[in-house]
């Protein structure tokens, strides 16, 4: 064996000596190999490779910069949990655009080398590549870091399990524009790792902002961080179905999450055993299907996921090892109303999205009574919530592009609040009437100061004169218009009327109708109108003036004093009118209420001019509402509430605490509201109007406008602008 080897060596040596030119060829091959090896280390990666999907073409010819990390001690500090927008965000870098828009700089692809010269590989997911590409394709993108408002680092933080905390923290500190993380935005959907599963990214990141998918109320920095959803790529590949008919949905509630805590699973099993409308699914036991994430089981029956969610009205989203769950996005995709059971969870985009319109929030301690909670949600309300779910999915959650652009829009609204989207723009579907605020585009104070008091009267002179004298004391009163609704009696002579410092005009109507108070009289010149009954003697000057000032801030609302509520009666399966004192309101009585003269309603869009609200009420009310009101001598105020709520999709505003008006000098029989049939007819009116509109336009709120320092016993009354505000 050794001899044979020697002979072979001898032959090779003899070949080389015989052909000396082989030395040069061999040396050349070695040099070429070394050169190619070195070149490959510095050559840009394939842009179609999974490590960096679909980057902007602007980087195709750009050389990848090599960044050397500093010493191991050079790393960012832990996240500053005290950061707020006004303390850690540098807004002075955001004013370079003339169109009130932030600019975002996306770091190019970089190679990071540690102090030993070892290359640090950073895998990049397809989802993070889509975030980068979305920003670079958006109106926010800038290539100039010196004019950037936000910076997007080239490191993928979406899944903390896929990153090495020590290395990436040092990489952040080595970024050329890091500046302790100021105005840097990090995206993270799966924070924390075993065994703690923290609700926020564990990477040391200084003052960097975090768009995170698992915030709790303890870790979320309001006005600074942005709560985003946990995106499910598998769900996104499915086409979003249309909303199925409510009556064709097979299940009331479906729970399809796997890996739930044993206590939650036991409680849900107990609920499912008592209510057949609740479908509780688990991970399949069969070895072939147990690894299939698109299959769920109940016993031996298999269901495809997330398709099963489309057959249920509500879908359960329960806290898991992480607060943020892909089950929430899956439910939205399926058009299923999420029932969220996760205390302290900061819902995605909750800074701008009103989740109460699209989800049911249940405390974890009440999980066992979840079906009881859902039983109080009526079919009409559930149908409206499902429409809202579809709206949220298509606009904010359906793709990484939507999530990214929504995040940037929220930050843009913070930086430029004067052009920020309104609540309605964020939450109202485009098919809702008057989403863009039909009264004013944009909303602005009235052009003319003051209000016109329109007082409806019949034959109560003493009470009427006192009301005129009282309202005349209001500084903002411009004119008093008395609508004399008694055709059998001529109004008194001018010498009899109260002497006030403001113009007073009396108009006698041709018919005794309550709707005459809303007639478009030419004598009304101001934009603000105070509808007033002739027996409202108890309103103070401060209350009238404060009410007008509130209306100036909300001119598209009905702003008034006595409030009422509409409720659903489960016994009669109808709406009813409620006059009891409650915290919630949906109606303001026009016996003392401010409203606007001009309205550009959706039902008038075919016309080329702006119509007055009294004109619309008098001539363009839908159906036979106008004749119904005139025939029954009732509900003209409800008709006005329906008209404004349907046009604006907004609730009225109640002023001050006064709940009831008392007229001790008025005879009970002379008051329409004293009739026993009055309250019954009010409920009939609500159901009648709802049927004509085809929906319930009234909005319920728990809100009341009070003056600053109201009922403050410490402050001197001299410091209060409106000290004379009446009590309940």
C-alpha positions in Angstrom: 0.0 0.0 0.0 2.7 2.5 0.9 4.8 1.4 -2.0 2.0 1.9 -4.4 1.4 5.3 -3.0 5.1 6.2 -3.5 4.8 5.1 -7.1 1.8 7.3 -7.7 3.6 10.3 -6.1 6.6 9.6 -8.2 4.5 9.6 -11.4 2.8 12.9 -10.5 6.1 14.5 -9.7 7.5 13.3 -12.9 4.5 14.8 -14.8 4.9 18.2 -13.2 8.7 18.3 -13.8 8.1 17.2 -17.4 5.5 20.0 -17.9 6.6 23.1 -15.9 3.9 25.3 -17.5 1.4 23.5 -15.1 2.8 25.5 -12.3 1.5 28.7 -13.8 -1.9 27.2 -14.6 -2.3 25.8 -11.1 -1.3 29.1 -9.5 -3.8 30.9 -11.7 -6.7 28.6 -10.8 -5.9 29.2 -7.1 -5.9 32.9 -7.5 -9.2 32.9 -9.5 -10.8 30.8 -6.8 -9.8 33.1 -4.0 -11.0 36.1 -6.0 -14.4 34.5 -6.7 -14.8 33.5 -3.0 -14.1 37.1 -1.8 -16.4 38.6 -4.4 -19.3 36.4 -3.4 -19.1 37.6 0.2 -19.6 41.2 -0.9 -22.0 40.6 -3.8 -25.6 41.8 -3.3 -28.1 39.0 -2.5 -30.7 37.9 -5.0 -33.6 40.3 -4.7 -36.0 37.4 -5.5 -34.6 35.3 -2.7 -36.8 34.7 0.3 -34.4 36.5 2.6 -35.4 39.9 1.0 -38.5 39.8 -1.1 -39.5 42.4 -3.7 -37.3 45.3 -2.5 -37.7 48.6 -4.3 -36.0 48.7 -7.7 -34.1 51.8 -6.4 -31.8 49.5 -4.6 -31.0 47.3 -7.6 -27.9 49.4 -8.5 -27.1 50.5 -5.0 -24.1 48.9 -3.4 -24.9 47.3 0.0 -23.2 49.2 2.8 -21.1 47.3 5.3 -21.6 48.4 8.9 -19.3 47.4 11.6 -20.7 47.0 15.0 -19.1 48.7 17.9 -17.8 47.1 21.1 -20.1 44.7 22.8 -20.8 47.3 25.5 -22.1 49.7 22.8 -25.8 48.9 22.7 -29.1 50.8 23.2 -30.7 51.2 26.6 -33.8 49.3 27.5 -37.0 50.8 26.1 -38.0 54.0 27.7 -41.4 53.2 29.1 -42.0 56.9 30.1 -42.0 58.0 26.4 -45.0 60.0 25.2 -45.5 61.9 22.0 -44.6 65.2 23.5 -41.5 63.9 25.4 -39.7 61.6 23.0 -40.9 62.4 19.5 -39.0 65.0 17.6 -41.7 66.8 15.6 -39.3 69.4 14.2 -38.1 66.8 11.7 -41.6 66.5 10.2 -42.2 69.9 8.6 -40.5 69.5 5.3 -43.6 68.7 3.3 -46.0 71.5 2.3 -48.9 69.1 2.2 -48.9 68.3 5.9 -47.6 64.8 5.5 -44.9 62.9 7.3 -41.9 61.5 5.4 -40.5 58.0 6.0 -36.9 57.0 5.3 -36.4 53.2 4.7 -32.8 52.1 5.5 -31.3 50.3 2.6 -30.1 46.7 2.8 -27.0 46.5 5.0 -24.3 44.0 5.9 -23.4 43.9 9.6 -20.1 42.7 10.7 -19.0 42.3 14.3 -15.7 43.4 15.8 -14.2 40.0 14.8 -15.2 40.5 11.2 -17.8 37.8 11.3 -20.9 38.5 9.1 -24.2 38.6 11.0 -27.0 37.2 9.0 -30.4 38.7 9.4 -33.3 36.8 7.8 -36.1 38.9 6.5 -39.7 37.6 6.3 -42.0 38.1 3.4 -44.3 40.2 5.6 -41.5 42.6 6.6 -40.5 42.9 3.0 -44.1 43.9 2.2 -43.9 46.5 4.9 -40.8 48.0 3.4 -42.2 47.9 -0.1 -45.5 49.5 1.0 -43.6 52.4 2.6 -41.5 52.9 -0.5 -44.5 52.8 -2.8 -46.5 55.2 -0.6 -46.9 59.0 -0.5 -44.8 59.0 2.7 -41.6 57.7 1.3 -38.4 59.9 1.1 -34.9 59.0 0.0 -33.4 61.9 2.0 -32.7 60.9 5.6 -32.0 64.5 6.5 -35.6 65.4 5.7 -37.2 62.3 7.2 -39.8 62.4 10.0 -39.7 58.6 10.6 -37.0 56.0 10.0 -37.7 52.3 9.3 -34.7 50.1 10.3 -33.6 47.2 8.0 -34.2 44.6 10.7 -37.2 42.3 10.9 -38.7 42.3 14.4 -42.1 40.9 13.5 -41.4 37.6 15.3 -39.2 37.9 18.3 -38.5 34.1 18.2 -36.5 34.6 15.0 -34.1 37.2 16.2 -31.1 37.3 18.5 -31.7 40.0 21.0 -28.1 40.9 21.8 -27.0 41.2 18.2 -30.0 43.2 16.9 -29.8 45.7 19.7 -26.2 46.4 18.8 -27.2 46.6 15.2 -29.8 49.3 16.1 -27.1 51.3 17.9 -24.9 51.1 14.8 -27.4 52.6 12.4 -26.2 55.9 11.0 -29.3 57.9 12.1 -30.2 56.1 15.2 -29.9 59.0 17.7 -31.1 56.9 20.6 -34.0 55.6 18.6 -35.6 59.0 18.1 -38.4 58.8 15.5 -37.5 55.2 14.6 -40.4 52.9 14.0 -40.2 49.1 14.7 -42.9 46.6 13.7 -43.5 43.6 16.0 -46.4 41.2 16.0 -45.2 38.3 18.2 -43.4 39.8 21.2 -41.8 38.0 24.1 -40.5 34.4 24.2 -40.7 31.5 26.5 -41.4 31.3 29.4 -42.6 34.9 30.1 -44.1 35.9 26.7 -43.9 39.6 27.5 -46.4 41.8 25.9 -43.8 44.0 24.2 -40.6 43.5 22.2 -37.7 42.6 24.5 -35.0 44.2 22.3 -33.2 47.1 23.9 -34.4 50.0 21.7 -33.9 53.3 23.5 -36.7 55.8 22.5 -37.8 53.9 19.3 -41.6 53.8 18.7 -43.2 50.4 18.5 -46.0 49.2 16.3 -46.8 46.1 18.3 -49.3 43.3 18.1 -49.5 42.2 21.8 -49.7 45.3 23.9 -51.3 45.3 27.3 -52.5 48.4 29.1 -49.3 48.1 31.3 -46.9 48.2 28.4 -48.7 50.4 25.9 -47.4 53.9 25.7 -50.4 56.0 24.8 -49.8 58.7 22.1 -46.5 57.0 21.2 -46.8 53.3 20.4 -49.3 52.0 17.8 -51.3 48.8 18.5 -51.4 46.7 15.4 -53.0 43.2 14.7 -51.2 39.9 14.5 -51.4 39.1 10.8 -52.2 35.6 9.6 -50.6 35.0 6.1 -52.6 31.8 5.7 -55.9 33.6 6.2 -54.8 36.4 3.9 -54.5 34.0 1.0 -58.2 33.2 1.2 -60.6 35.5 -0.5 -62.9 37.4 1.9 -66.4 36.1 1.5 -69.4 38.3 1.3 -71.6 38.6 4.3 -74.0 35.7 4.5 -77.7 36.2 5.3 -78.1 36.5 9.0 -80.9 34.1 9.1 -78.9 31.4 7.3 -76.0 31.4 9.9 -75.9 28.0 11.6 -74.1 28.9 14.8 -74.5 31.7 17.4 -71.0 31.4 18.6 -67.9 29.4 17.5 -64.7 28.9 19.3 -62.0 27.5 17.0 -58.8 28.4 18.9 -56.4 25.7 19.8 -54.0 25.5 22.8 -56.4 27.3 25.2 -55.6 27.2 28.9 -57.3 24.2 30.6 -59.4 26.4 32.8 -60.8 28.3 29.9 -61.4 25.0 28.0 -63.3 23.6 30.9 -65.5 26.6 31.2 -66.3 26.6 27.5 -67.0 22.9 27.5 -69.6 23.5 30.3 -71.2 26.3 28.3 -71.3 24.2 25.1 -73.0 21.4 26.9 -75.9 23.7 27.9 -76.3 25.6 24.6 -76.4 23.8 21.2 -75.9 27.1 19.4 -72.3 27.2 20.7 -69.8 25.2 18.6 -66.6 24.4 20.6 -63.8 23.1 18.4 -60.5 21.6 19.4 -57.3 20.3 17.8 -58.0 17.0 16.0 -56.7 13.8 17.7 -56.2 11.9 14.4 -52.5 11.8 13.6 -53.0 12.7 10.0 -55.1 15.8 10.7 -53.6 16.9 14.0 -50.7 18.7 12.2 -53.1 20.3 9.7 -53.7 23.9 10.9 -56.7 24.3 8.6 -58.8 21.6 10.3 -60.6 21.7 13.6 -62.6 18.9 15.2 -65.5 18.3 17.5 -65.2 14.6 18.4 -64.8 12.9 15.1 -66.5 15.6 13.1 -64.0 17.7 11.2 -64.5 21.4 10.2 -62.3 23.4 7.9 -60.7 26.5 9.4 -61.2 29.4 9.1 -64.2 28.7 6.8 -66.3 27.5 9.8 -66.2 31.0 11.1 -68.3 32.2 8.2 -71.3 30.1 9.5 -71.4 31.9 12.9 -72.7 35.3 14.1 -70.0 35.5 16.8 -66.5 34.1 17.0 -64.6 33.7 20.3 -61.2 35.3 20.7 -59.7 34.2 24.1 -56.4 35.2 25.7 -53.6 32.7 24.9 -50.0 32.6 25.9 -49.8 35.9 24.0 -52.4 38.6 24.2 -52.5 39.2 20.5 -54.2 36.4 18.6 -54.5 35.7 14.9 -58.0 34.5 15.7 -59.1 38.2 15.8 -58.0 38.8 12.2 -59.4 35.4 11.1 -62.8 36.4 12.6 -62.7 39.8 10.8 -61.9 38.1 7.5 -64.9 35.7 7.9 -67.3 38.6 8.6 -67.8 37.2 12.1 -68.3 39.5 15.1 -65.3 38.8 17.5 -66.1 38.2 21.1 -62.9 39.3 22.8 -62.0 37.8 26.2 -58.6 39.2 27.1 -58.4 41.6 30.0 -56.0 44.5 29.5 -55.5 43.7 25.8 -55.0 46.9 23.8 -57.0 46.2 20.6 -55.4 47.0 17.2 -55.7 50.6 16.1 -57.9 51.3 19.1 -56.6 54.9 19.0 -58.9 55.6 16.1 -61.2 52.5 15.8 -64.4 52.3 17.9 -64.3 48.6 18.6 -67.6 48.7 20.4 -69.3 49.0 17.1 -67.7 45.8 15.7 -66.9 43.6 18.7 -68.2 42.3 22.0 -65.8 42.7 25.0 -66.2 40.2 27.8 -64.2 40.1 31.0 -62.3 36.9 31.6 -64.2 36.3 34.8 -67.5 36.3 32.9 -66.4 33.8 30.3 -68.9 31.2 31.6 -71.8 33.6 30.9 -70.7 34.5 27.4 -73.9 33.2 25.8 -76.0 35.3 28.2 -74.1 38.3 27.2 -74.7 37.6 23.5 -78.4 37.0 24.1 -78.9 40.7 24.7 -77.6 41.7 21.3 -80.6 42.0 19.0 -80.6 40.9 15.3 -80.6 44.4 14.0 -77.7 45.4 16.1 -75.7 42.2 15.2 -76.3 42.9 11.5 -75.0 46.4 11.9 -71.9 45.1 13.7 -71.3 42.5 11.0 -71.3 45.3 8.4 -68.8 47.2 10.6 -66.6 44.1 10.8 -66.5 43.8 7.0 -65.6 47.5 6.8 -62.7 47.2 9.3 -61.3 44.2 7.6 -61.3 45.6 4.1 -59.8 49.0 5.1 -57.4 48.2 7.9 -56.6 44.5 8.4 -56.8 42.6 5.1 -53.1 42.8 4.2 -49.7 43.9 5.4 -50.1 46.9 3.1 -53.3 48.0 4.8 -51.8 47.5 8.3 -48.7 49.5 7.3 -50.6 52.4 5.8 -53.0 52.6 8.7 -50.1 52.8 11.1 -48.5 55.6 9.2 -51.8 57.4 8.9 -52.3 57.3 12.7 -48.8 58.8 13.2 -49.5 61.4 10.5 -52.7 62.4 12.4 -50.6 62.9 15.6 -48.1 65.1 13.8 -50.6 67.1 11.8 -53.8 67.1 14.0 -55.4 69.9 12.0 -55.7 67.7 8.9 -56.3 64.5 10.9 -59.1 62.1 10.0 -62.3 62.5 12.0 -64.0 59.8 14.0 -66.5 59.4 11.2 -63.8 59.0 8.5 -62.1 56.3 10.5 -65.3 54.4 11.6 -68.1 55.0 9.2 -68.5 52.7 6.1 -68.7 54.6 2.8 -72.2 53.4 2.2 -73.5 55.2 5.3 -75.4 58.3 4.6 -73.5 61.6 4.9 -70.2 60.1 6.0 -68.5 63.3 4.9 -70.6 65.5 7.2 -73.4 66.8 5.0 -73.9 70.0 6.9 -70.4 71.6 6.4 -67.5 70.6 4.4 -65.3 71.1 6.3 -67.0 71.7 9.6 -66.7 75.4 10.5 -68.3 78.0 12.8 -71.3 79.9 11.6 -70.7 83.0 9.4 -73.3 85.1 11.2 -73.3 85.6 15.0 -76.3 85.1 17.2 -79.4 82.9 17.1 -83.1 83.4 16.3 -85.5 82.2 18.9 -88.5 80.6 17.2 -91.3 80.4 19.8 -94.3 78.3 19.0 -97.5 79.5 20.8 -101.3 79.1 20.7 -103.0 81.1 23.4 -100.9 81.5 26.6 -100.0 85.2 26.5 -98.7 85.5 30.0 -96.4 82.6 29.7 -95.3 83.6 26.2 -94.4 87.2 27.3 -92.3 85.9 30.2 -90.5 83.5 27.8 -89.8 86.4 25.5 -88.4 88.6 28.3 -86.3 85.8 29.5 -84.7 84.8 26.2 -84.1 88.5 25.4 -81.5 88.6 28.2 -79.2 86.2 26.3 -76.3 88.3 24.8 -76.3 86.2 21.6 -79.9 86.6 20.8 -80.4 88.2 17.3 -84.1 88.1 16.8 -87.4 86.7 18.3 -89.8 85.1 15.9 -93.2 84.1 17.4 -95.2 81.5 15.5 -98.8 82.3 16.3 -100.6 78.9 15.8 -104.2 80.0 16.7 -106.2 80.9 13.6 -109.3 81.7 15.5 -107.7 84.5 17.5 -105.7 87.5 16.2 -102.4 88.2 17.9 -102.3 91.1 20.3 -101.5 94.7 19.2 -97.8 95.7 19.0 -98.2 97.9 22.1 -99.1 94.9 24.3 -96.0 92.9 23.5 -92.9 93.1 25.8 -90.4 95.8 25.0 -87.0 94.1 24.3 -83.8 95.4 22.8 -83.9 92.8 19.9 -86.2 92.6 16.9 -89.5 90.9 17.5 -91.7 89.5 14.7 -95.0 87.7 14.9 -96.3 85.3 12.2 -99.8 83.9 12.2 -100.1 80.5 10.6 -102.9 79.3 8.4 -103.3 75.9 10.1 -102.7 74.7 13.7 -99.8 72.3 13.1 -96.8 71.5 15.3 -94.6 71.3 12.3 -95.1 75.1 11.8 -92.2 75.6 14.2 -89.9 74.2 11.6 -91.2 76.1 8.6 -88.5 77.9 6.6 -89.5 81.4 7.4 -87.8 84.2 5.5 -87.5 86.2 8.7 -84.8 83.7 10.0 -81.5 85.3 9.0 -79.1 83.6 11.4 -77.7 80.1 10.9 -78.5 79.1 14.5 -82.2 78.6 15.5 -83.5 78.1 19.0 -86.7 76.1 18.9 -88.7 77.1 22.0 -92.1 76.4 23.5 -94.1 79.2 25.1 -94.1 77.5 28.5 -90.4 77.1 29.0 -90.0 79.6 31.8 -87.3 78.0 33.8 -84.3 78.4 31.5 -81.8 80.8 32.8 -79.8 83.3 30.7 -76.6 81.4 31.4 -78.2 78.2 30.2 -79.4 79.8 27.0 -76.0 81.4 26.3 -74.1 78.3 27.2 -76.3 76.2 24.9 -75.6 78.5 22.0 -71.9 78.3 22.6 -72.0 74.5 22.6 -74.0 74.6 19.3 -71.3 76.8 17.8 -68.8 74.0 18.4 -71.2 71.3 17.1 -73.4 73.1 14.5 -74.3 69.8 12.8 -75.9 68.4 15.9 -79.2 68.9 17.7 -78.2 70.7 20.9 -80.8 71.0 23.7 -81.8 70.6 27.3 -84.4 67.9 27.9 -83.2 64.5 26.7 -85.0 61.2 26.0 -84.1 57.7 25.0 -85.3 55.0 22.6 -85.1 51.4 23.7 -85.9 48.0 22.3 -88.7 46.1 24.1 -88.0 42.3 24.0 -91.6 41.6 24.9 -93.3 43.5 22.1 -90.3 43.2 19.8 -90.7 46.9 19.1 -89.0 50.2 19.9 -90.3 52.2 22.7 -90.0 55.8 23.9 -88.4 56.2 27.3 -88.8 59.4 29.4 -87.1 58.2 32.5 -83.8 59.9 33.6 -80.9 57.8 32.3 -77.3 58.4 31.6 -77.8 57.4 28.0 -79.6 59.7 25.5 -80.6 59.4 21.9 -83.2 62.2 21.6 -83.3 65.9 22.5 -86.7 67.5 22.7 -87.1 70.6 20.5 -89.2 72.4 23.1 -85.8 74.0 23.9 -83.1 73.0 21.4 -80.6 74.6 19.0 -80.4 73.4 15.4 -78.9 74.7 12.1 -80.8 76.5 9.4 -78.8 75.0 6.5 -78.5 71.3 5.6 -77.2 69.6 2.5 -78.8 66.2 3.0 -78.0 63.0 1.1 -81.6 62.8 -0.1 -81.1 66.2 -1.7 -77.8 65.4 -3.6 -79.7 65.3 -6.9 -80.4 69.0 -6.4 -77.9 71.6 -7.3 -78.3 74.0 -4.4 -78.1 73.9 -0.6 -81.4 73.6 1.2 -82.4 74.8 4.5 -83.1 72.3 7.2 -86.6 73.8 7.8 -87.3 73.5 4.1 -86.2 69.8 4.1 -88.4 69.1 7.1 -91.4 70.8 5.5 -91.1 69.5 2.0 -88.7 66.5 1.8 -89.3 64.3 4.8 -89.4 60.7 3.5 -92.7 58.8 3.4 -95.7 60.2 5.2 -93.8 61.4 8.3 -94.9 65.0 7.8 -98.6 64.1 7.5 -98.4 61.7 10.4 -97.1 64.4 12.6 -99.7 66.9 11.5 -102.6 64.4 11.9 -101.5 63.2 15.4 -100.4 66.6 16.7 -97.4 64.8 18.1 -93.8 63.7 17.4 -92.6 66.7 15.4 -89.5 66.8 17.6 -88.9 63.1 17.0 -89.1 63.6 13.3 -86.5 66.4 13.5 -84.2 64.0 15.6 -84.6 61.3 13.0 -83.9 63.8 10.1 -80.7 65.1 11.6 -79.4 61.7 12.9 -80.1 60.1 9.6 -78.2 62.9 7.8 -75.2 63.1 10.1 -75.0 59.7 11.7 -74.4 61.5 15.0 -76.2 61.7 18.3 -77.6 64.9 19.8 -75.9 66.8 22.6 -77.6 67.4 25.9 -76.7 70.6 27.8 -76.4 70.8 31.5 -78.1 68.5 34.0 -81.7 69.7 33.7 -83.8 66.7 32.9 -87.4 68.1 33.1 -89.2 71.3 32.5 -92.0 72.2 34.9 -94.7 74.8 34.3 -96.5 75.3 37.6 -98.7 78.0 36.1 -99.8 75.8 33.2 -103.0 73.8 33.5 -102.3 70.1 33.0 -105.2 69.6 30.5 -103.8 72.3 28.2 -100.5 70.5 27.8 -100.3 67.9 25.0 -97.9 65.8 27.1 -100.4 65.4 29.9 -102.6 63.2 27.7 -102.3 59.5 28.6 -102.1 58.5 24.9 -99.2 60.9 24.4 -96.5 58.5 25.5 -98.1 55.6 23.6 -98.1 57.6 20.4 -94.5 58.6 21.0 -93.5 54.9 20.8 -95.7 54.4 17.8 -93.9 57.3 16.1 -90.5 55.8 16.7 -91.6 52.5 15.1 -93.3 54.3 12.3 -90.3 56.5 11.4 -87.9 53.5 11.7 -90.0 51.6 9.2 -90.0 54.5 6.8 -86.2 55.1 7.0 -85.6 51.3 6.7 -83.3 51.4 9.8 -82.9 52.9 13.2 -80.8 56.1 12.6 -80.9 57.4 16.2 -77.5 57.1 18.0 -77.2 56.5 21.7 -74.5 58.2 23.7 -73.6 58.8 27.3 -72.5 62.4 27.1 -73.5 65.8 28.6 -72.0 69.2 28.0 -71.4 71.2 31.2 -69.6 74.6 31.6 -66.0 74.6 32.8 -65.8 74.6 36.7 -69.5 73.7 36.9 -70.4 72.8 40.5 -66.9 73.6 41.7 -67.5 74.7 45.3 -63.9 75.9 45.7 -63.7 78.4 42.8 -65.4 81.7 43.3 -68.5 82.2 41.1 -66.8 85.3 39.7 -64.4 83.0 37.9 -67.1 81.0 36.3 -68.4 82.2 33.0 -71.8 80.5 33.4 -72.5 80.2 37.1 -76.3 80.2 36.8 -76.9 76.7 35.5 -80.1 75.0 36.7 -80.2 71.7 38.6 -82.0 68.5 37.8 
